[in-house]
């Protein structure tokens, strides 16, 4: 299957520019990529999920088209991701891969009220 990414979009949160890709309508599925990747890794998954959902794939800070941040610990990055509420996304189905899962688990532990479901793929979670 040949798939193209949706057009890149940007949101500024606390002076950090996050790049994201969005397609579809419905329940929000938020995709977090691994290392050393970008949201491009989800290019074949996005159109399939977007048939019945609103899919948002975020380039994690310092990767892809997102700007760097001063703190890369998982709690800080998860807090940044939690502030995507400016996009009116409500609760999310969070799907993550590899190191993105470190952020996703921190998100689940610290921002549970924003979470519908959590799916981690190919991840060893430290501590």
N, C-alpha and C positions, 0 to 999 in steps of 0.2 A: 504494500500500500504506500503510495506516494502522498505525503501530507505536508502542508505548509502551515507555518505558525500564523495565528491571527496577527493583526497589526499590533506593534508594540505601543503600550500606553504607559504613562508615568504618573506617579503620585508622590508628593513631597510630604513626609512625615517627620516632624522635628528636625528639619534641615537635612534629612536623608532622602535622596531621590531613589524610589523603588520603581523598577521596570516590571510590568506585568502584561500578561496576555489573557484576553477574555473572550469567551464565546458561549452562546446559548442562553437559555432562560430556565428558571426553576430553582430548585434547591442548589445551594452553592457547594461546589466541590473545590477545595483549595489544594493545589498541588505544590509540593516543595521538592526540589531536586537534590541530588547528592553532590559529591565532590569527585573529580573536578569537572563539574557539569554546569549547565544553565537550564532554564526552562525548555530549551530546545529538545531536551531528552523526552519531553512529553508530547512532541508534535504529532505522533500517531494515535495517542490516547485521547487528546483534547477533542477532536471531531466526533469520536465515538461517544464519549461521555456527554458532549454538548447537545446530543440529540434530545435529551430529556432533562438536562441540568444546566445551570450557569457554572461554567468552569473558569477558574482563575488560576493561572500558573505564575508564580512570582520568582523573579531572579533574586536570590538571596543577596544580602548586602556584600559589596565588594566583588561580586561575580556577574557575568553577563553585562547588562546595561544598567545595573544598579550601582549607586555610588558606595564608596567605603564608609565604614562607621568607626568610631573610636573603640567600641567594645564588641568583641565577637563571641563572648560567652553565650551559651544557649539561652539563658534566661533573658539577657538583653535583646537578643535577636527575636526571641519569641514575643517579647513585649512590643517590639516594633511591628511584628506581623499582626499582633492583636489590634493594633491601631488602624488596621485597614477598614475599620467600621465607618470611616468617612465615605467609603464606597457603598454604604448601605447594604452590607452583605449579611448581617445578622449572624445566626449560628451556621457553622460550616461542617461539612464532612471533610476532614483533613486527611490527605493522602500524602505520604512522604517516602522518600527513598534514601538509603545510605545516610550520609551526614545530615541531610534534611530531616531525618527522623529524630536526630538529637534535638533539633529545634522543635519538632512536632510534639515530642514527649514533654518537653519543658512547657510548651503551649498548653498541653492537656492538663498538666499539673498546676499551672499558675493561672490559667484562663478558662477553666472548665465550663463556665457559664456561656462561653462563645462556641462551644463544641457540641456537635450532634454525634459524630462518630470519629474514631481515629483508626487509620490503617497505616502500619509501618511495613515497608518492603525492604528486604535485604539489609537489615540494620542490626548492628551490635550496639546496644545502648550502654554507655559507661555509667557506673555508679547506680 
